[in-house]
Amino acid sequence: MSDPRSPGIAEPAAPGADEVLPEGGSSSLADGEWHRMHPLTPLFKGGLALIVIAGIVIANMRDRVVGWLVNLFAPGELDDDAVDYAGADPLNWVLENNLILVALLGVLGLVLVLIAIFWLVWRFQQFRITGDHVEVRKGMIFRSHRRAPLDRVQGVNLTRPFPARIIGLAKLEVVGAGNDANVPLEYLATSRAESVRADILRLASGARAAREHARTGTAPARTRAEFVGSVNAGVSGLIEGVDLADVAPESVVKIPTGRLVGSQLLHALLWVVFFVIIAAVAMSATLIGMRADGEDNGAIAIAMLGIGLGMGIPMVIAAVGITWAQISKSLRYSIAPTPDGVRITYGLLTTVTETIPPGRIFAVEVTQSLLWRPFGWWTIRINRMSGKSAAQQQSGSAQQFNVVLPVGKRADVERVLALILPDAPAADIPLVWEHGILGPVDGDPYKTIPARARWRRPLSWRRHGYALTEFGVLLRRGTVWRKLAVFPLARLQGVSISQGPIDRMQRVSAGQVHSVLGPISGGLSGLEREDAIALLDGVSRAAALAASRDQTHRWGQYAAEDRAQQVTPAPPAG
């Protein structure tokens, strides 16, 4: 697999490349050499379009195929005029001119050309893993070279689209820190992708001991053996079940299917209400206009029926599609701790396994809608660096990466919060639950909107506010839609306050806790002027102190050093 002379972009050796072997991981691919993707990569990146085109061609020839079959099994039963073959049918022209051999040779030549193109695409698409970077280069005419520094890795996602799962392939995506900074490795055999993911996470963690395993890594598989092995694994996976490695260790949360379906159906109810309001407005406007024109009741009834059907059917289809998409994405959900971070798996047909290393979560929010309140259900979302552009982050798949608990009860929420915020002190738990999510209660420590400015949040002015601890900033908002957001100080991007002319008259200010781009907002309004200044000063000092003590960005290195100190014998007494 490795070929340092293979075509691609000429690139100087990475820093430290001469000593990459001691810095490698546990698989044979983390050796600093260039390796190629799976041989079937071009098929899944562009060849599937050819299969679709072939299907369209075959579908257009269905009349001919039916005629041939009927004449084969019942000669003379089919009238010559029963099937209407187009006069310009190229197949008819080939048959009439006895050019079958020429046509077959042309098809064979086209197949050979496509195979040659696929082979060239595969040859020009390579990746390598060094002690400092993950790199991918590809392209024959338009060449590209992407590089993700290991110390900036925000996570590693393992995605298995359903067609690729059939033959045991997976897409590995290294999530970088920045706009459009992700580095995809598509496609690899599933077992190899899992090994590469483990290597990337170990190298990113700074665990020096784990890098020594590269010396004992197995030899790279030959192309033919890799192809046969991945196909066999894919077929066996469809029979025996796939992704078994992704549900180990055991998930800390189990979501019953009934709860998942019920929660999404309640959300679908909101869509239905929204669509009904739109249809009612359209029908009312039409009714007023037709009555003004003097139309009779029969015409008005027909118009109303037409509007109802014309808008209702697409809206129902849209609501069903949105609901099913959310349900299918959340099925087979599991969340579990690993030595390299939190691992989240979800998806029914296309399975996604996301590993978030420690220190890569910038904000956490627990939310509950009014419709979920009788059932005690909550959902948890996070802000994290996705490495995608702003447009990509608006897609459903990107938003799914920000959901770490689709729906769960209080015990589930507590387990997930302990998993994704392991450094949060026990003293902050009452601020999260009793005062934060369920509050306000007696002795409320949150700084909220004063009574003179309650018109800004007439329903939630008693809840709308913040609390500051040594670990993070807690923002409590909403009554109809309860929200409690936690911003760890060590990863806070900034804080600001502002005051407009109306604010100055009421002696209040607005505050903003800044995080990375994501679904969680850090905005506050109507705070007492003194409380807003205390937020600015307190967060500035506490964030600097928390960042100086934070060691999560090199979690493996410090963990290894701690273990070494624990096993080192004390020096003998002098």
N, C-alpha and C positions, 0 to 999 in steps of 0.2 A: 504493500500500500504506500509506503513512504518512497518518495522520489524527489530528491533535492533538485534534479535537473528538469522536472516537469514544467510545462509551459505555464506562464502566469506573469504577474507583475514582478519585475526584478526589485528585490527589497533587501536592504542591508540587514545583517544579523541583528536581532533584538538585543538590547542590553542584557548581558548575562547569558546570552544564548550558548556560549561555549561551555557553560557549567549548568545547563538546564537539567541534565540527567539527575544529579542529586536533588534538584528542586522540583522534580516531577511529582506526579500523583501515583495512584494505584493502578491505572490502566496503561496499556502500551501506547496510547495516543497522546498522553501528556509528556512527550519527550522532546518537545521543541522542534520536531520535524514536520514537514508538510504532509498531510494525508488527504485522501479524497473521500467524498461522500459515497453513499451507497450507489451501486450501479443503476438502480431504478429511479434515482432522483429526477432525471430529465422527464421521465414518464409522468410523475406526479406534479411537476412544475409546469408542464406544457403539453405533454402527450395526451392527457385526459381530454383536451379540446379536440384532438384528432379522433378519439373514440366517439365523442359526441357527434362530430361531423359524419363519421361512418354510420352511426345510428340513424341520422337524418336521411342519408342516401338510401340505406336499406328500407327505411319506412316509406320512402317515395316509390320503392319498387315492390310494395306489398301486393299490388294487384297482379303483377306478373308472377310473383311467387305463388299466390293463390291459384292462378290459372294453371301453372305447371303442376301443382299438387293434385288439382282436380283431374287434369288430363292423365296424370300418372296412375291414379287409382280408379278412375271412372272415365275411360276414353269415350269421346263422343257425347258425353252428357252436358258439356259446357258449350253453349252457343258461341260461335266465333265473334258475334257482336256483343256478347255479355260483358267482356272486359275491354275497356277503351284504352288502348295503348296510344300514347301521343305519337303523332307522325314524326316528330323530331326526336324520338327516343334514341339516345346514342347506342344503347344496347341492341335495338333493332337494326340500326345501321351497321353495327359490327357483325351481326349474324348474317345480314343480307349480303355483305361483301366478303364473307369468309376471312375476317381479320381477327378471329378469336386468339390465335397464337400471338399476333402482334400486340393485342390488348393485354394479354396475360404478361408478356414481357415488359410492357410499359408499367403495369401495376407492380411487377417485381422490381423494376428499376426505381420506382417511387419509394417502395418499402426500403430498398437498400440505401437510398439517399437519406431517408428519415433516420434510419439506424446510424448512418455516418454522422448526421447532425447531432443526434442524441449522444453519440460517443464523444464527439468533440466538446459538447457542452459539459459532459461528465469530466473529461480530462482537464478542462479549464476551471473547475470549481473545487477549491481546496481549503483546508483549514489547518491550523496548528495551535497548540497550547504550550506556552512557555511558562516560566516562573513569574512572568509579569503581565502577560496579555493573552487574550483569546483573539485570533485573527481569522478572517475569511476573505479570500480573494476569488473573483470569478469574472467571466466575460472573455470573449474572443475579440470582438470589435470595440465594444464599449466596456472597458474594464473598470472594476471597482475593487477597493480594498478597505475593509472595515476592521476596526480594532477596538477591543474593550479592555481597558486596564482592570486587572483583577482586584486591585484595592478600591475600585469604584463600582464593583458589581453589586446591584441592588436585589438580585434574585436570579433564579434559573427556572425556566418554565419548560416542561416536557409535554408536548401536545401530540395526540394521536388522532388525526382525522380518520373517519370510518374507513375510507378506501385503503389508506395506508396501514391501518390495523390488520386488514385481511392478510397481508403478507409480512406483518411484523416489523413495520417501520415507524419511526417517530421523528418529530421535529423538535430540536433543542433550540431554545432562544435564551441568550444571555442578556439579561436586562441591565442596561447601562444607566449612568446618571447623566441625563441631558436630553435635549429634544432630538428625537429620532436617533437615539444612540444604541438601540438594541442590535445585537449581532446574532442572526439566525444561522443555525447549522441544520440544513434540511437537504436530504433526510439521512438518518442513520438507522441501523438495526436497533431494535428496542433495547436489547441487553447492552449493546455498546453505548447507546445514548445514556443509559442509566449510569454506566461506569464513567463516562465523560462528565456527566453532571456532578457525580461525587468528587471527581478530580478538581473541577473548577471551584467547587465550594471549599474543598480542603485547602487549595492553594490561596483562595481569597481570604481564608480565615487566618493565614499566617502560621498554620500548624507545621512546624519544621519536621516533626517526627513522621507525619503522614507522607511527606515528600520522598522519604527513603524507599517507599514501596515501588518506585519506578524502576529500580534496579532489578527487581524480581518480577516485573510485569511480563505477561505472556507475549509471544510473538504475534504480530498482526495477522489476522486471518487473510487468506488469499481471496481474490475477488469471487471466484466460483463458489468456494466454501461459504463465504459470507452471504451470497445470494441464496444458495440452497438452504442454509441455516435459518435465515430470516423468514423465508417462505414457509418452511416447516413450523417455525415457532408461531407464525401468524395463524396458520390453519389450526394448529393445536390450541391456540388461545381462544379461537372462536368456539371450540367445542368444550374446553375445560374451564374457560373464563380467563380474562386478561387482567393485567394491571394488579396482579396479586401482590407484587412487591410494593406497590404504592399505598396499600392499606396497612402496611406494617411499618412502624409499630402501631398498635391498636389506636383507633381514633378516640379522642377524649369526648366526642359528642356523637350521638346517634340521632338522626332526624327521621322520625317515622314518616312514611310516604303520605299517609293521610294528613298529617300536619302540614307537610310541604305543599300538597295539592290544595288543601283548604286555605292556607295563607295566600296563595297566588290567586285563588278564585275570589277572595275578598278584594284583592287588588283589582281583579278584572271587573268587579262590581263598580269600582270607581270609574273605570274606563267606560262602562256601559252608561253610567249616569252622565258622564261628560258628553258622550255621543248623543244621548237622548236630548240633552239641553241644546246642542248644536242643531239637531233635527227639528226640535220644537221652535227654535228661533227662525229657521228657514221656512218652516211651514206657516208660521204666523205672518212673516213678511209677505209670503205668497198670497195668503188668505186676504190680508188687508189690501194688497194690490188688485186682486181679482174682483173683490167687492167694490172697490173704487171704480173699476171699469164696467161694473154692472153685469158680471158673469152670473149665470144661473147656478143653482146648488149642484146640479149634476156635473157640470164642468169643474166646479170647485172640488167636488169629491174625487173626481178622476185625477185632478192635479195633485191633491193631497196624497192619494194612493201612490202616484208616480214618484213623488218626492220621498215618501216613506220607504218605498222599495229601493229607489235609486241610492239613497243615503244609508238606509238601514242594513242592507246586505253587505256592502263593503265594510261598514263599521263593525258588524258582527264578525266578519272574517278577520279584520285587523285585531279585534279584541281576542279572538281565539288564538291567532298567531302569536301575539305578544305573550299571552298566558302560557301557551305551550313552550315557547322559547325559554321563558323563565323557569318553568318546571324542569324541562330537559337539561338545562344547564346546571341545575342544582341537584339532580339525581346522582346517586352514588357518591354523595358528599362525605368527605372525611377530613379531619384536621388532627394532626399529631405532632409531637415534638421529635426532633432528630438532633444528632450532634451538630448539624450544620444549620439549624434554624427550624422554622415552622413549615411543615409540609401540608399543603391543601390540595385535595383531589376532588374533582367533580366532573360531571358530564355523562350522558347516556350513550350516545353513538360516538361522538368525538370526545375523547377523554383528555383532560388537562391536569397535569400535576405541577403545582407551583411550589417552589422552595424559597422562602423568604429568610435570608440570614438575619442574625441578631443586629439590632441597630439600624434597620432599614425601614422601620415604620415611624412615620413622622406625626401621625395623628390617628386617634381612634374615636369612633362615635357609636354610641348605643342609641337606637331609635325605636319608637313604638307608635304606630298609627292608632287612631281612635277605634277603628274596626278590630284591631288586634287586642285591645285592652281587656275585653271580657275573657279572653283565652290566656292572657299572661304571656304573649309572644313578643319577642324582641328580635332585632337584626343588628349586626355589627358591621361597620364599614371602616376602611382605613384610607389614609393618604400615604402614598408611596411613590417613589420615582419609577415611572413606567418605561422610560426610554422611548416613548412614542410621541409623535407630533400631536398638536392640539386637535387636528381633525381625526386622527386615529383614536384618540382617547374618548371621542364621542360615540364610538361604536359599542355595540352590546358586549362583544367579547372583551374589550378593554375595560368596560365598567365592571364586568364580572370579576376581574382581578382585584377590585377594591372591596369585594364582599367576602368577609371571612366567616360569617355565620348567616346563612340565608334566613333562618327562623329558628328560634330556640326559647326555652323557658329560662327562668332566673338562674337555675343551677347550671344550665348550658352556658349562659352568658358569663357567669363567674369563672367557669373552667377556661373558656376561651380568653377572657381578659388576663387571667393568670398566665396563659401561654404566650400571648403576644406582648404583654407588659410585665415580664418577669421581675423587673427591678422596682416595680411600684411597691412602696412600703405598706404594711398592713394598716398603718394609721390613716391612710387615705381611703380605706374601704368605706367608712361611713359617709365621707364626702361624695363618693361615687353613688352609693345606693340610697341610704336613708335621706340625705340632704340633696343629692344630685338628681338621680333618676326619679325617685318617689317624692321628693320634697316640693315645696318648702315645709319644714316642720319647726317645732319650737327650738330656739337656739340656732337658727339658720345662720351659718357663717358666710354665705354668699353675698357679694356686693351687688345689689339689684337696682332697678329703676325706682327713683323716688315717686311718691304719690302725685306730685305736681306734674310729672311727665308721663303719667300712665296712658295718656291718649296715644302714645307711640306704639304701645303693645297692650291694647285694652283687655285682652284675654289672658296674657301671660306676663304682665308686668311684674308680678310677685316672683316669678321664676327666672325671668331674664336677667342673668348676671354671671359673675365669675368668682372663682376661689383660687388662690395661689398657694402652692405647697412647695417643698424642696424638690419634689419630683417633676411637677408639671403644672400647667394652667388648665383648670377645669371650667368649661363653659356650659351653663345650663340654660336651655331655651325651650319654648313651645309648651302649649297646653293641649291643643287638639292633636298635635304631632310632637310627642315628647322627644327631646334630644339631650344627650349628655356627651360632650366632646372632651377628650383628654389630649393635650399637646405636651409631650415630654420636653422638658426644658433643654436637655442635651442636644436635641435635634430641631430646636426652634429656629426659624429663619429670620425672625424679627418681630417687633411690636411697634405700633404707632397709635396715636390718638389725634382726633380732629374735632373742631368746634365751628359750627356755622353760626350765622346771625341769630337764628331762632334758638339754637343751643345756648348762646351767650345770655339771651334774655331769661332762659330758664335755669341757668347755671348748671348745665349738664354738658357732657361730652360723649363722643363716639370713640370706641376702641376697636383695634384690629390686630389679631394675632396672626402672624404670617407663617404659612406652611408651604410645602410644595403643592403643585397643581393636583387637585383631587376633588372628590365629592364633598369634603368636609370644609365648611367655611368657619373662619374665626372672627366674624364680625359681631360687634356689640353696639347697642345704641342706648342713649338716655342715661348714661351713668353719671352719678355725682361727680362734679369736677375733681374733688379730692380723691375719689376712688379711681378715676381715670389716671390721674397723676401717679397714684400708688401702683397701679398696674404697670405703667411705663417704667418707673424706677425699680420696682420690685422684680419684674421679669428681667430687666437688663442685668442686674446684679446676679440673680439666681441662675440665669442661663449661662453666664460666663463661668460660674463655679461648677455647674453641672457638666458643661462641655469639657472642662479641664479634668474631671474625674471619670469621664466616659471612656470605656475600653472595648465597647462592643464592636467597633470597626475592625478589630483584629482579635476576634473572640477565641479562635483556636490557639493562637500564640500565647495569650495570657492564661488560658486554661491549662496548656501544657506546662507553662512555667509554675503555675500553682501546684499542679500534681508533682512536679519535680521537687519543689520545696517541701512537700508533705512527706516524700519518701527519703529525702536526704537525711542521713543520721546526724544527730547533733555532735559537735566536736567534743572529745573527751575533756573532762575537767582538768585544768592545769594544776 
